[in-house]
Amino acid sequence: MNWQTLLAPLLLGFSLPALAASVGQPAPNFTLTDTQGKPVQLSDFKGRYVVLEWTNPQCPFVRNHYNTHNMQALQESWGPRGVVWLSIDSTNKSSWSFMPPAKLDAWMHERGAVQKAVLVDGESAVAKLYQAKTTPHMFVIDPDGKIVYAGAIDDRPSTRPADPPAANNYVRAALTQATAGMAVATPNTTPYGCSIDY
């Protein structure tokens, strides 16, 4: 057996996920259970814009976006325009920071979150499928099921309360441009936040 034969599965393993969740490519389908115990499948929302927000209430970056009402403001702004907002907690259930569904649901409810669903990815499988790296890590999917934005929520990687309102919000810009029939000017950025606990 030569070195190419040995290396091929490794290269294949690295290349496929990278292609699976790249801007311009179809968003990988998945089914997860929400905090109410109901299954939610991404493909059910084909024909609509979808935002995927990776979240973890234990993360100070996530808390900053919710404590300043920045994340809820985006949900409130785009939900009535037909955008489906899905928050995904991919913290592995073996991690100390895993939050049980009922507690996660209560945390979101207490902060006035209005996403379509809060999804529990306790095996971290969907995070791996999308190569989600941080909380938050954001994806915008168009009505054809293609990813049009992937990366950070904005250009202020900090936990200071003054930053979210003053930031250039990449998700808002992507949705504004895409829903107007324009190309997304900044389709890729580097996500920031807490590393997902796989």
N, C-alpha and C positions, 0 to 999 in steps of 0.2 A: 504494500500500500504506500503510495507516494504522499508528499506533503500537501498537494492540492486536494487529494481525496479527504485527508484529515481536516483540512481547513474549510472545505466547502460548506459543511453544515453550520459552522460558526459564522461564516460570511452571510449565509442565507438568513440565519437568525437575526443578524444585525440589520440587514437591508430591508427585510419585509416590514417590520414595524415602522421604520422611517418613512416608507412609502405609504403606509396605511393611513396616517393622519397628517398628511402634508397639505398645505394650501394648494388648491386647484384639484385635489384628489377627492373622490367620494369619501364622506365621513363613514368610518366603520360602524356598522349597526351593532346594537347591543340591547339587552333587556336587563333591567335592574328592578329591584323592589323599592318602593318609596317608603317614607317613614310611617305611612298609614297601612303598610302591608300589601299594597297593590302593585302589580307588575307594570312597568312602563317601558315601552319599546321605542327606540329612536325613530325607526321607520314609520311609525304611526303618524309622525308629524311631517312627512314628506309633502311638499307643496307650501310649507311655511318656513320662515326664518326661525332658526333655533340657536340659542346661546347655551353653551356648556360652561359652567362655572365650577372649577374644582375648589372645594372648601374644606375647612377644618376649624371649628370654633376654638380649638386650643391654640391656634396660631395668632400671634399678635398682629400680623399683617391683615388677616381676615377680620379680626376684631376691630381693627381701625376702620376698615371699609364699612363695617356694619354699625359701629358706634357713631360714626359721622353721618350715617344714613346715605352714604354714597352708593352702596350696592343696591339698597332698596329703591333709591331714586331712579336708577337705571331700570330696575324691574317694573316700577310704577309707570315709567315713561313709555317703555316699549311693549309691555303686556297688552294694553288696550289697542295697540297697532297691529296685533296679531302675532307678535314674536313670542315663541315658546321659550321660557327660561327654565333650564334644568340645573339645579345645584347638585353636585356629586361629591360625597365624602368617601374618598378611597382609602382612608386610614385603615390599615389591616386590623382585623378584629383581635389579633394577638398583641397589638401595640397598646402601651399605657394610655395613649391619647385617643383611643377609639371611644366614640360616644354612642351609646345604645340608641336605636331609632327613636324611642319615645323622648329621650332627653334631647336629642338633636332637633326633633320636631318642636319641642318646647322652646329651645334656644332661639330658633328662627322665628317662632310665633311671638315671643316676647319682644323681639326687635322689629316687628312689623314687616317681615319679609313677605313678598308676594309673588315668589316664583311659582311656576306651574307645578313643580314637584321637587322634593328634596330626596335624592336617591342614595341608597347605601350600597357601597361597593366594598364590602368587608373582606373580600379576597384580593382586592386591588387589581382585579383582572382588566377592568375597563381603563383604569389609569395606565396600565402597561400597554394596552391596545393603542391608546392615543399618545403614549409616551408623555403623559402629563407629569410634570416635574415638581411643581410648587403649588402652594395654596396662597393666593388664587393663581390659577392658570386658566386662560379663557380661550374658547373657540367659538367662532360664528359660522354657522352652516346656512347655505342659501336654500331656496325652495326646491332646487334640483338635487339637493343632498350633498353638495360639494362644500368643502371648507373654504371660506373666503378670508378668514382671519384666524391667526393662532399666536398666542403669546401673552404678554402682560396686560393688566387692566388699564394701566396708564404709564406715564413716564416719570413717576415719582416713587422710586423704590424705598419707601420709608414707613415708619409707624407713627409719624407725627400727625395729629388731627388736622393741622392746617393744610396738609398736602393734598388729600384727595379733591377738595373743592377747587384747588388752584391748578390741578394737573391737566395735561393733555390726555383726555380719556380715549384710548385707542378703540375700545369696544363701542362707545358712542359714535365715534367717527366712522368706524367700519359699518355699523348699522345704518347711519345716516346716508353714507355714500351708496351702499349696496341697495337699500330700499328705494333709492332715487334712480337706480339703473346705471350707476357709475361704477367704475372699477375702484376697489379699495386702495387708497393711496399708500397705506402702510400695512401690507397684509401679514407681515411677520415681524415679531419683536421677541426679545428675550424675556421670558417670564421671571418674576421675582416673588419672594415670599418664603414660606417654610417648606422644606423638603417633604414630599409625601412619604408617610411611614408605610412603606410596602411590607 
